[in-house]
Amino acid sequence: MIPQPPLLKPRAARPLRHGTRTRDAASDHGGAAGVNGVKRLRRAATRKRQRVEARKLADVRIRFHEKDKAARTRRSLWLLAAMPLLLVMLVLQANEPPAPPEPGQVFLFEDIPPAPEPPARPDPSPPPPAPPVEKPEEAPPPQFGLQEEQLSEAGGLEVATGNTLMTEADSMVKEPVAALPAEPEIMNQAPRILKGRPPEYPLRALERGLEATVVVIISIDTLGRVSRVDIEQSGGVLFDGEVVRAVKRLVFQPPVRNGQRMEARFRQPYEFRIQ
């Protein structure tokens, strides 16, 4: 016969401790109960920590107030202790006799000056009239020209008689006034521009679509600078102003004659057309 293995006896179940659950019991309630328990434990720990911190803060406040109260008490005691000393010092200073004067010291008392007398009131009576001033006799004015008593009845020459408007005779002959220099003649061709730019199209006129032609007569000096600008043909306020401003900034090459630079005048037209 083949030998048979011994039969195994079932183990007895362990008794459950108080407050413990088996795996099957916990699985019956599900995982929600465990999560809620953890949340309750966390809230309880948070409340406990807050109570501890509040108790510590209250202790700190109590100690601070106690220290402040003790400091105020010490200051009050110091003031009470110092009051008698202050009173004694004030009494000693009040009873101290004045210092005797130094020997040989002489006190001088100056006389007080009397009060100034009030000013005298002016006399209301009017002042006496001033004596008349004698005017010196004026010398007769000098006579210029022929008088009637100096003429004779004979003769056929007629001349004006009587005094003139002169008061004194001329001591020297005055030089004749120099004649004003004549303006230079207008050139047929404008000189070359050395510096500057021509006038630009006015922005307001360009927006309105205006066109014009302005003709000016430009006068330049011996250095080529513009000395005068005359408008011969106007194109309107906008165009005239722009042309005058631009021309005054130009510098031209002055004409040369016999090796010397000369002033010049020339006519210059400016056309403003919208392309």
C-alpha positions as a Markdown table, in Angstrom:
| # | Residue | x | y | z |
|---|---|---|---|---|
| 1 | Met | 0.0 | 0.0 | 0.0 |
| 2 | Ile | 1.0 | 3.5 | -0.8 |
| 3 | Pro | 1.2 | 5.6 | 2.4 |
| 4 | Gln | -1.3 | 8.6 | 2.5 |
| 5 | Pro | -0.2 | 12.1 | 3.7 |
| 6 | Pro | -1.6 | 13.2 | 7.1 |
| 7 | Leu | -4.8 | 15.3 | 7.0 |
| 8 | Leu | -4.3 | 19.0 | 7.8 |
| 9 | Lys | -6.6 | 20.5 | 10.5 |
| 10 | Pro | -8.1 | 24.0 | 9.7 |
| 11 | Arg | -6.7 | 26.8 | 11.8 |
| 12 | Ala | -8.9 | 28.5 | 14.2 |
| 13 | Ala | -9.7 | 32.1 | 13.5 |
| 14 | Arg | -8.0 | 34.7 | 15.8 |
| 15 | Pro | -10.3 | 36.7 | 18.1 |
| 16 | Leu | -10.7 | 40.3 | 17.0 |
| 17 | Arg | -9.4 | 43.0 | 19.3 |
| 18 | His | -11.6 | 45.8 | 20.6 |
| 19 | Gly | -11.9 | 48.6 | 18.0 |
| 20 | Thr | -10.4 | 46.7 | 15.1 |
| 21 | Arg | -12.1 | 45.6 | 11.9 |
| 22 | Thr | -11.5 | 42.9 | 9.5 |
| 23 | Arg | -10.6 | 43.6 | 5.8 |
| 24 | Asp | -14.0 | 42.5 | 4.8 |
| 25 | Ala | -15.8 | 44.9 | 7.2 |
| 26 | Ala | -13.7 | 47.9 | 6.0 |
| 27 | Ser | -14.4 | 47.0 | 2.4 |
| 28 | Asp | -18.1 | 46.9 | 3.1 |
| 29 | His | -18.2 | 50.6 | 4.3 |
| 30 | Gly | -16.0 | 51.7 | 1.3 |
| 31 | Gly | -13.1 | 54.2 | 1.1 |
| 32 | Ala | -15.2 | 57.3 | 2.0 |
| 33 | Ala | -15.2 | 56.6 | 5.7 |
| 34 | Gly | -11.4 | 56.5 | 5.8 |
| 35 | Val | -11.1 | 59.8 | 3.9 |
| 36 | Asn | -13.5 | 61.6 | 6.2 |
| 37 | Gly | -11.7 | 60.4 | 9.2 |
| 38 | Val | -8.4 | 61.8 | 7.9 |
| 39 | Lys | -10.0 | 65.2 | 7.3 |
| 40 | Arg | -11.5 | 65.3 | 10.8 |
| 41 | Leu | -8.1 | 64.5 | 12.3 |
| 42 | Arg | -6.5 | 67.4 | 10.2 |
| 43 | Arg | -9.1 | 69.9 | 11.3 |
| 44 | Ala | -8.7 | 68.9 | 14.9 |
| 45 | Ala | -4.9 | 69.3 | 14.7 |
| 46 | Thr | -5.3 | 72.7 | 13.1 |
| 47 | Arg | -7.7 | 73.9 | 15.8 |
| 48 | Lys | -5.3 | 72.7 | 18.5 |
| 49 | Arg | -2.3 | 74.5 | 16.8 |
| 50 | Gln | -4.4 | 77.7 | 16.6 |
| 51 | Arg | -5.3 | 77.5 | 20.3 |
| 52 | Val | -1.6 | 77.1 | 21.2 |
| 53 | Glu | -0.5 | 80.1 | 19.1 |
| 54 | Ala | -3.3 | 82.3 | 20.6 |
| 55 | Arg | -2.2 | 81.3 | 24.1 |
| 56 | Lys | 1.4 | 82.2 | 23.3 |
| 57 | Leu | 0.4 | 85.6 | 21.8 |
| 58 | Ala | -1.7 | 86.4 | 24.9 |
| 59 | Asp | 1.3 | 85.5 | 27.2 |
| 60 | Val | 3.5 | 87.9 | 25.2 |
| 61 | Arg | 1.0 | 90.7 | 25.4 |
| 62 | Ile | 0.7 | 90.2 | 29.2 |
| 63 | Arg | 4.5 | 90.3 | 29.7 |
| 64 | Phe | 4.8 | 93.5 | 27.5 |
| 65 | His | 2.1 | 95.3 | 29.5 |
| 66 | Glu | 3.7 | 94.2 | 32.8 |
| 67 | Lys | 7.1 | 95.6 | 31.6 |
| 68 | Asp | 5.6 | 98.9 | 30.5 |
| 69 | Lys | 3.7 | 99.3 | 33.8 |
| 70 | Ala | 7.0 | 98.6 | 35.7 |
| 71 | Ala | 8.9 | 101.2 | 33.6 |
| 72 | Arg | 6.2 | 103.9 | 34.3 |
| 73 | Thr | 6.3 | 103.1 | 38.0 |
| 74 | Arg | 10.1 | 103.6 | 38.0 |
| 75 | Arg | 9.8 | 106.9 | 36.3 |
| 76 | Ser | 7.2 | 108.1 | 38.7 |
| 77 | Leu | 9.4 | 107.1 | 41.7 |
| 78 | Trp | 12.4 | 109.0 | 40.2 |
| 79 | Leu | 10.3 | 112.2 | 39.8 |
| 80 | Leu | 8.9 | 111.9 | 43.3 |
| 81 | Ala | 12.5 | 111.5 | 44.7 |
| 82 | Ala | 13.8 | 114.5 | 42.7 |
| 83 | Met | 11.1 | 117.0 | 43.6 |
| 84 | Pro | 12.4 | 117.7 | 47.1 |
| 85 | Leu | 15.9 | 118.4 | 45.7 |
| 86 | Leu | 14.5 | 120.9 | 43.2 |
| 87 | Leu | 12.6 | 122.7 | 45.9 |
| 88 | Val | 15.7 | 123.0 | 48.1 |
| 89 | Met | 17.7 | 124.4 | 45.2 |
| 90 | Leu | 15.1 | 127.0 | 44.5 |
| 91 | Val | 14.9 | 128.1 | 48.1 |
| 92 | Leu | 18.7 | 128.4 | 48.4 |
| 93 | Gln | 18.9 | 130.5 | 45.2 |
| 94 | Ala | 16.1 | 132.9 | 46.5 |
| 95 | Asn | 17.8 | 133.4 | 49.9 |
| 96 | Glu | 21.3 | 133.9 | 48.4 |
| 97 | Pro | 22.5 | 137.5 | 49.1 |
| 98 | Pro | 23.6 | 139.7 | 46.2 |
| 99 | Ala | 27.4 | 139.9 | 45.4 |
| 100 | Pro | 29.1 | 143.0 | 46.9 |
| 101 | Pro | 30.5 | 145.5 | 44.4 |
| 102 | Glu | 34.1 | 145.4 | 43.5 |
| 103 | Pro | 36.3 | 148.0 | 45.3 |
| 104 | Gly | 37.1 | 151.0 | 43.3 |
| 105 | Gln | 34.2 | 150.6 | 41.0 |
| 106 | Val | 32.4 | 153.9 | 40.4 |
| 107 | Phe | 28.9 | 154.1 | 39.0 |
| 108 | Leu | 28.2 | 157.1 | 36.8 |
| 109 | Phe | 24.7 | 158.3 | 36.3 |
| 110 | Glu | 24.3 | 160.3 | 33.2 |
| 111 | Asp | 21.8 | 163.2 | 33.0 |
| 112 | Ile | 18.7 | 162.4 | 31.1 |
| 113 | Pro | 18.4 | 164.8 | 28.2 |
| 114 | Pro | 15.2 | 167.0 | 28.3 |
| 115 | Ala | 12.4 | 166.2 | 25.9 |
| 116 | Pro | 12.6 | 168.1 | 22.6 |
| 117 | Glu | 10.4 | 171.1 | 22.2 |
| 118 | Pro | 7.5 | 170.8 | 19.9 |
| 119 | Pro | 8.0 | 172.4 | 16.5 |
| 120 | Ala | 6.7 | 175.9 | 16.1 |
| 121 | Arg | 3.4 | 176.2 | 14.2 |
| 122 | Pro | 3.7 | 178.0 | 10.8 |
| 123 | Asp | 2.2 | 181.5 | 10.6 |
| 124 | Pro | -1.1 | 181.4 | 8.8 |
| 125 | Ser | -0.6 | 184.9 | 7.4 |
| 126 | Pro | 0.5 | 185.0 | 3.6 |
| 127 | Pro | 4.1 | 185.8 | 2.8 |
| 128 | Pro | 4.9 | 189.3 | 1.6 |
| 129 | Pro | 4.9 | 189.7 | -2.2 |
| 130 | Ala | 8.3 | 189.4 | -3.9 |
| 131 | Pro | 9.7 | 192.6 | -5.4 |
| 132 | Pro | 9.3 | 192.9 | -9.2 |
| 133 | Val | 12.2 | 191.9 | -11.3 |
| 134 | Glu | 13.3 | 194.3 | -13.9 |
| 135 | Lys | 13.7 | 192.8 | -17.3 |
| 136 | Pro | 16.8 | 193.8 | -19.3 |
| 137 | Glu | 16.1 | 195.6 | -22.4 |
| 138 | Glu | 16.3 | 193.4 | -25.4 |
| 139 | Ala | 18.7 | 194.4 | -28.2 |
| 140 | Pro | 17.1 | 195.2 | -31.5 |
| 141 | Pro | 17.3 | 192.3 | -34.0 |
| 142 | Pro | 20.0 | 192.6 | -36.6 |
| 143 | Gln | 18.8 | 194.0 | -39.9 |
| 144 | Phe | 19.5 | 192.1 | -43.1 |
| 145 | Gly | 18.6 | 193.4 | -46.6 |
| 146 | Leu | 17.8 | 196.9 | -47.9 |
| 147 | Gln | 15.6 | 199.3 | -46.0 |
| 148 | Glu | 13.2 | 201.8 | -47.6 |
| 149 | Glu | 15.2 | 204.8 | -46.4 |
| 150 | Gln | 18.3 | 203.4 | -48.1 |
| 151 | Leu | 16.6 | 203.4 | -51.6 |
| 152 | Ser | 16.4 | 206.3 | -54.0 |
| 153 | Glu | 13.5 | 207.3 | -56.3 |
| 154 | Ala | 15.8 | 207.2 | -59.3 |
| 155 | Gly | 16.5 | 203.9 | -61.0 |
| 156 | Gly | 14.4 | 201.3 | -62.6 |
| 157 | Leu | 15.5 | 198.2 | -60.6 |
| 158 | Glu | 12.9 | 196.7 | -58.3 |
| 159 | Val | 14.0 | 194.8 | -55.2 |
| 160 | Ala | 12.3 | 193.6 | -52.1 |
| 161 | Thr | 12.7 | 195.6 | -49.0 |
| 162 | Gly | 12.5 | 194.8 | -45.3 |
| 163 | Asn | 14.1 | 192.4 | -42.8 |
| 164 | Thr | 14.6 | 188.7 | -43.6 |
| 165 | Leu | 13.9 | 185.7 | -41.3 |
| 166 | Met | 17.6 | 185.3 | -40.5 |
| 167 | Thr | 19.0 | 186.1 | -37.0 |
| 168 | Glu | 22.7 | 185.8 | -37.8 |
| 169 | Ala | 24.7 | 185.9 | -40.9 |
| 170 | Asp | 26.2 | 182.7 | -42.2 |
| 171 | Ser | 29.9 | 182.4 | -41.2 |
| 172 | Met | 30.6 | 179.7 | -43.8 |
| 173 | Val | 29.2 | 178.4 | -47.0 |
| 174 | Lys | 27.5 | 175.0 | -46.6 |
| 175 | Glu | 28.5 | 172.2 | -48.9 |
| 176 | Pro | 25.8 | 171.0 | -51.3 |
| 177 | Val | 23.9 | 167.8 | -50.3 |
| 178 | Ala | 25.2 | 164.8 | -52.1 |
| 179 | Ala | 22.8 | 163.2 | -54.5 |
| 180 | Leu | 21.3 | 159.8 | -53.7 |
| 181 | Pro | 22.9 | 156.9 | -55.5 |
| 182 | Ala | 20.8 | 155.6 | -58.4 |
| 183 | Glu | 19.3 | 152.1 | -58.2 |
| 184 | Pro | 21.0 | 149.5 | -60.3 |
| 185 | Glu | 19.4 | 148.6 | -63.5 |
| 186 | Ile | 17.3 | 145.4 | -63.8 |
| 187 | Met | 19.3 | 142.6 | -65.3 |
| 188 | Asn | 17.9 | 140.4 | -68.0 |
| 189 | Gln | 19.2 | 137.2 | -66.6 |
| 190 | Ala | 19.2 | 136.2 | -62.9 |
| 191 | Pro | 22.6 | 135.4 | -61.3 |
| 192 | Arg | 23.5 | 131.9 | -60.1 |
| 193 | Ile | 22.3 | 130.8 | -56.7 |
| 194 | Leu | 25.1 | 129.9 | -54.3 |
| 195 | Lys | 23.2 | 129.1 | -51.1 |
| 196 | Gly | 19.6 | 128.4 | -50.3 |
| 197 | Arg | 16.6 | 126.5 | -51.7 |
| 198 | Pro | 13.7 | 127.7 | -53.8 |
| 199 | Pro | 10.3 | 128.2 | -52.2 |
| 200 | Glu | 8.2 | 125.2 | -51.4 |
| 201 | Tyr | 4.5 | 124.6 | -52.3 |
| 202 | Pro | 2.3 | 126.0 | -49.5 |
| 203 | Leu | 0.6 | 123.1 | -47.8 |
| 204 | Arg | -2.7 | 124.9 | -47.3 |
| 205 | Ala | -2.8 | 125.9 | -51.0 |
| 206 | Leu | -1.9 | 122.3 | -52.0 |
| 207 | Glu | -4.8 | 120.9 | -49.9 |
| 208 | Arg | -7.2 | 123.3 | -51.6 |
| 209 | Gly | -5.8 | 122.7 | -55.1 |
| 210 | Leu | -4.7 | 126.3 | -55.7 |
| 211 | Glu | -2.2 | 127.2 | -58.4 |
| 212 | Ala | -0.5 | 130.6 | -59.0 |
| 213 | Thr | 2.5 | 132.5 | -60.5 |
| 214 | Val | 4.5 | 135.0 | -58.4 |
| 215 | Val | 6.9 | 137.4 | -60.0 |
| 216 | Val | 9.3 | 139.3 | -57.7 |
| 217 | Ile | 12.1 | 141.8 | -58.3 |
| 218 | Ile | 15.2 | 140.9 | -56.2 |
| 219 | Ser | 17.9 | 143.3 | -55.1 |
| 220 | Ile | 21.3 | 142.0 | -54.0 |
| 221 | Asp | 24.3 | 143.7 | -52.5 |
| 222 | Thr | 28.0 | 143.3 | -53.5 |
| 223 | Leu | 28.2 | 140.1 | -51.3 |
| 224 | Gly | 25.2 | 138.5 | -53.1 |
| 225 | Arg | 22.8 | 138.8 | -50.1 |
| 226 | Val | 19.2 | 139.8 | -50.7 |
| 227 | Ser | 18.6 | 143.3 | -49.6 |
| 228 | Arg | 15.1 | 143.9 | -50.9 |
| 229 | Val | 12.2 | 141.9 | -52.4 |
| 230 | Asp | 9.4 | 143.6 | -54.4 |
| 231 | Ile | 6.4 | 141.7 | -55.6 |
| 232 | Glu | 5.6 | 142.6 | -59.2 |
| 233 | Gln | 2.9 | 140.0 | -59.8 |
| 234 | Ser | 1.0 | 138.6 | -56.8 |
| 235 | Gly | -0.3 | 135.1 | -56.6 |
| 236 | Gly | -2.1 | 135.4 | -53.3 |
| 237 | Val | -1.3 | 135.7 | -49.6 |
| 238 | Leu | -0.2 | 132.0 | -49.2 |
| 239 | Phe | 2.1 | 132.0 | -52.3 |
| 240 | Asp | 3.5 | 135.6 | -51.7 |
| 241 | Gly | 4.5 | 134.9 | -48.1 |
| 242 | Glu | 6.3 | 131.6 | -49.0 |
| 243 | Val | 8.2 | 133.3 | -51.9 |
| 244 | Val | 9.4 | 136.2 | -49.8 |
| 245 | Arg | 10.5 | 134.0 | -46.9 |
| 246 | Ala | 12.5 | 131.7 | -49.2 |
| 247 | Val | 14.1 | 134.4 | -51.3 |
| 248 | Lys | 15.4 | 136.3 | -48.3 |
| 249 | Arg | 17.4 | 133.2 | -47.4 |
| 250 | Leu | 19.1 | 132.9 | -50.8 |
| 251 | Val | 22.7 | 134.0 | -51.6 |
| 252 | Phe | 23.5 | 134.8 | -55.3 |
| 253 | Gln | 26.7 | 135.3 | -57.2 |
| 254 | Pro | 27.0 | 139.1 | -57.7 |
| 255 | Pro | 27.9 | 140.4 | -61.1 |
| 256 | Val | 31.5 | 141.5 | -61.7 |
| 257 | Arg | 32.5 | 144.6 | -63.8 |
| 258 | Asn | 36.1 | 145.8 | -64.2 |
| 259 | Gly | 37.2 | 143.3 | -61.5 |
| 260 | Gln | 34.7 | 144.7 | -58.9 |
| 261 | Arg | 31.5 | 143.2 | -57.6 |
| 262 | Met | 28.4 | 145.2 | -58.2 |
| 263 | Glu | 24.9 | 145.4 | -56.8 |
| 264 | Ala | 22.2 | 144.1 | -59.0 |
| 265 | Arg | 18.4 | 143.8 | -59.5 |
| 266 | Phe | 16.7 | 141.2 | -61.5 |
| 267 | Arg | 13.3 | 139.7 | -62.1 |
| 268 | Gln | 12.5 | 136.2 | -61.0 |
| 269 | Pro | 9.2 | 134.3 | -61.6 |
| 270 | Tyr | 8.0 | 131.4 | -59.5 |
| 271 | Glu | 5.3 | 129.1 | -60.8 |
| 272 | Phe | 3.3 | 126.8 | -58.6 |
| 273 | Arg | 1.6 | 124.0 | -60.5 |
| 274 | Ile | 0.0 | 120.8 | -59.3 |
| 275 | Gln | 1.4 | 117.9 | -61.4 |
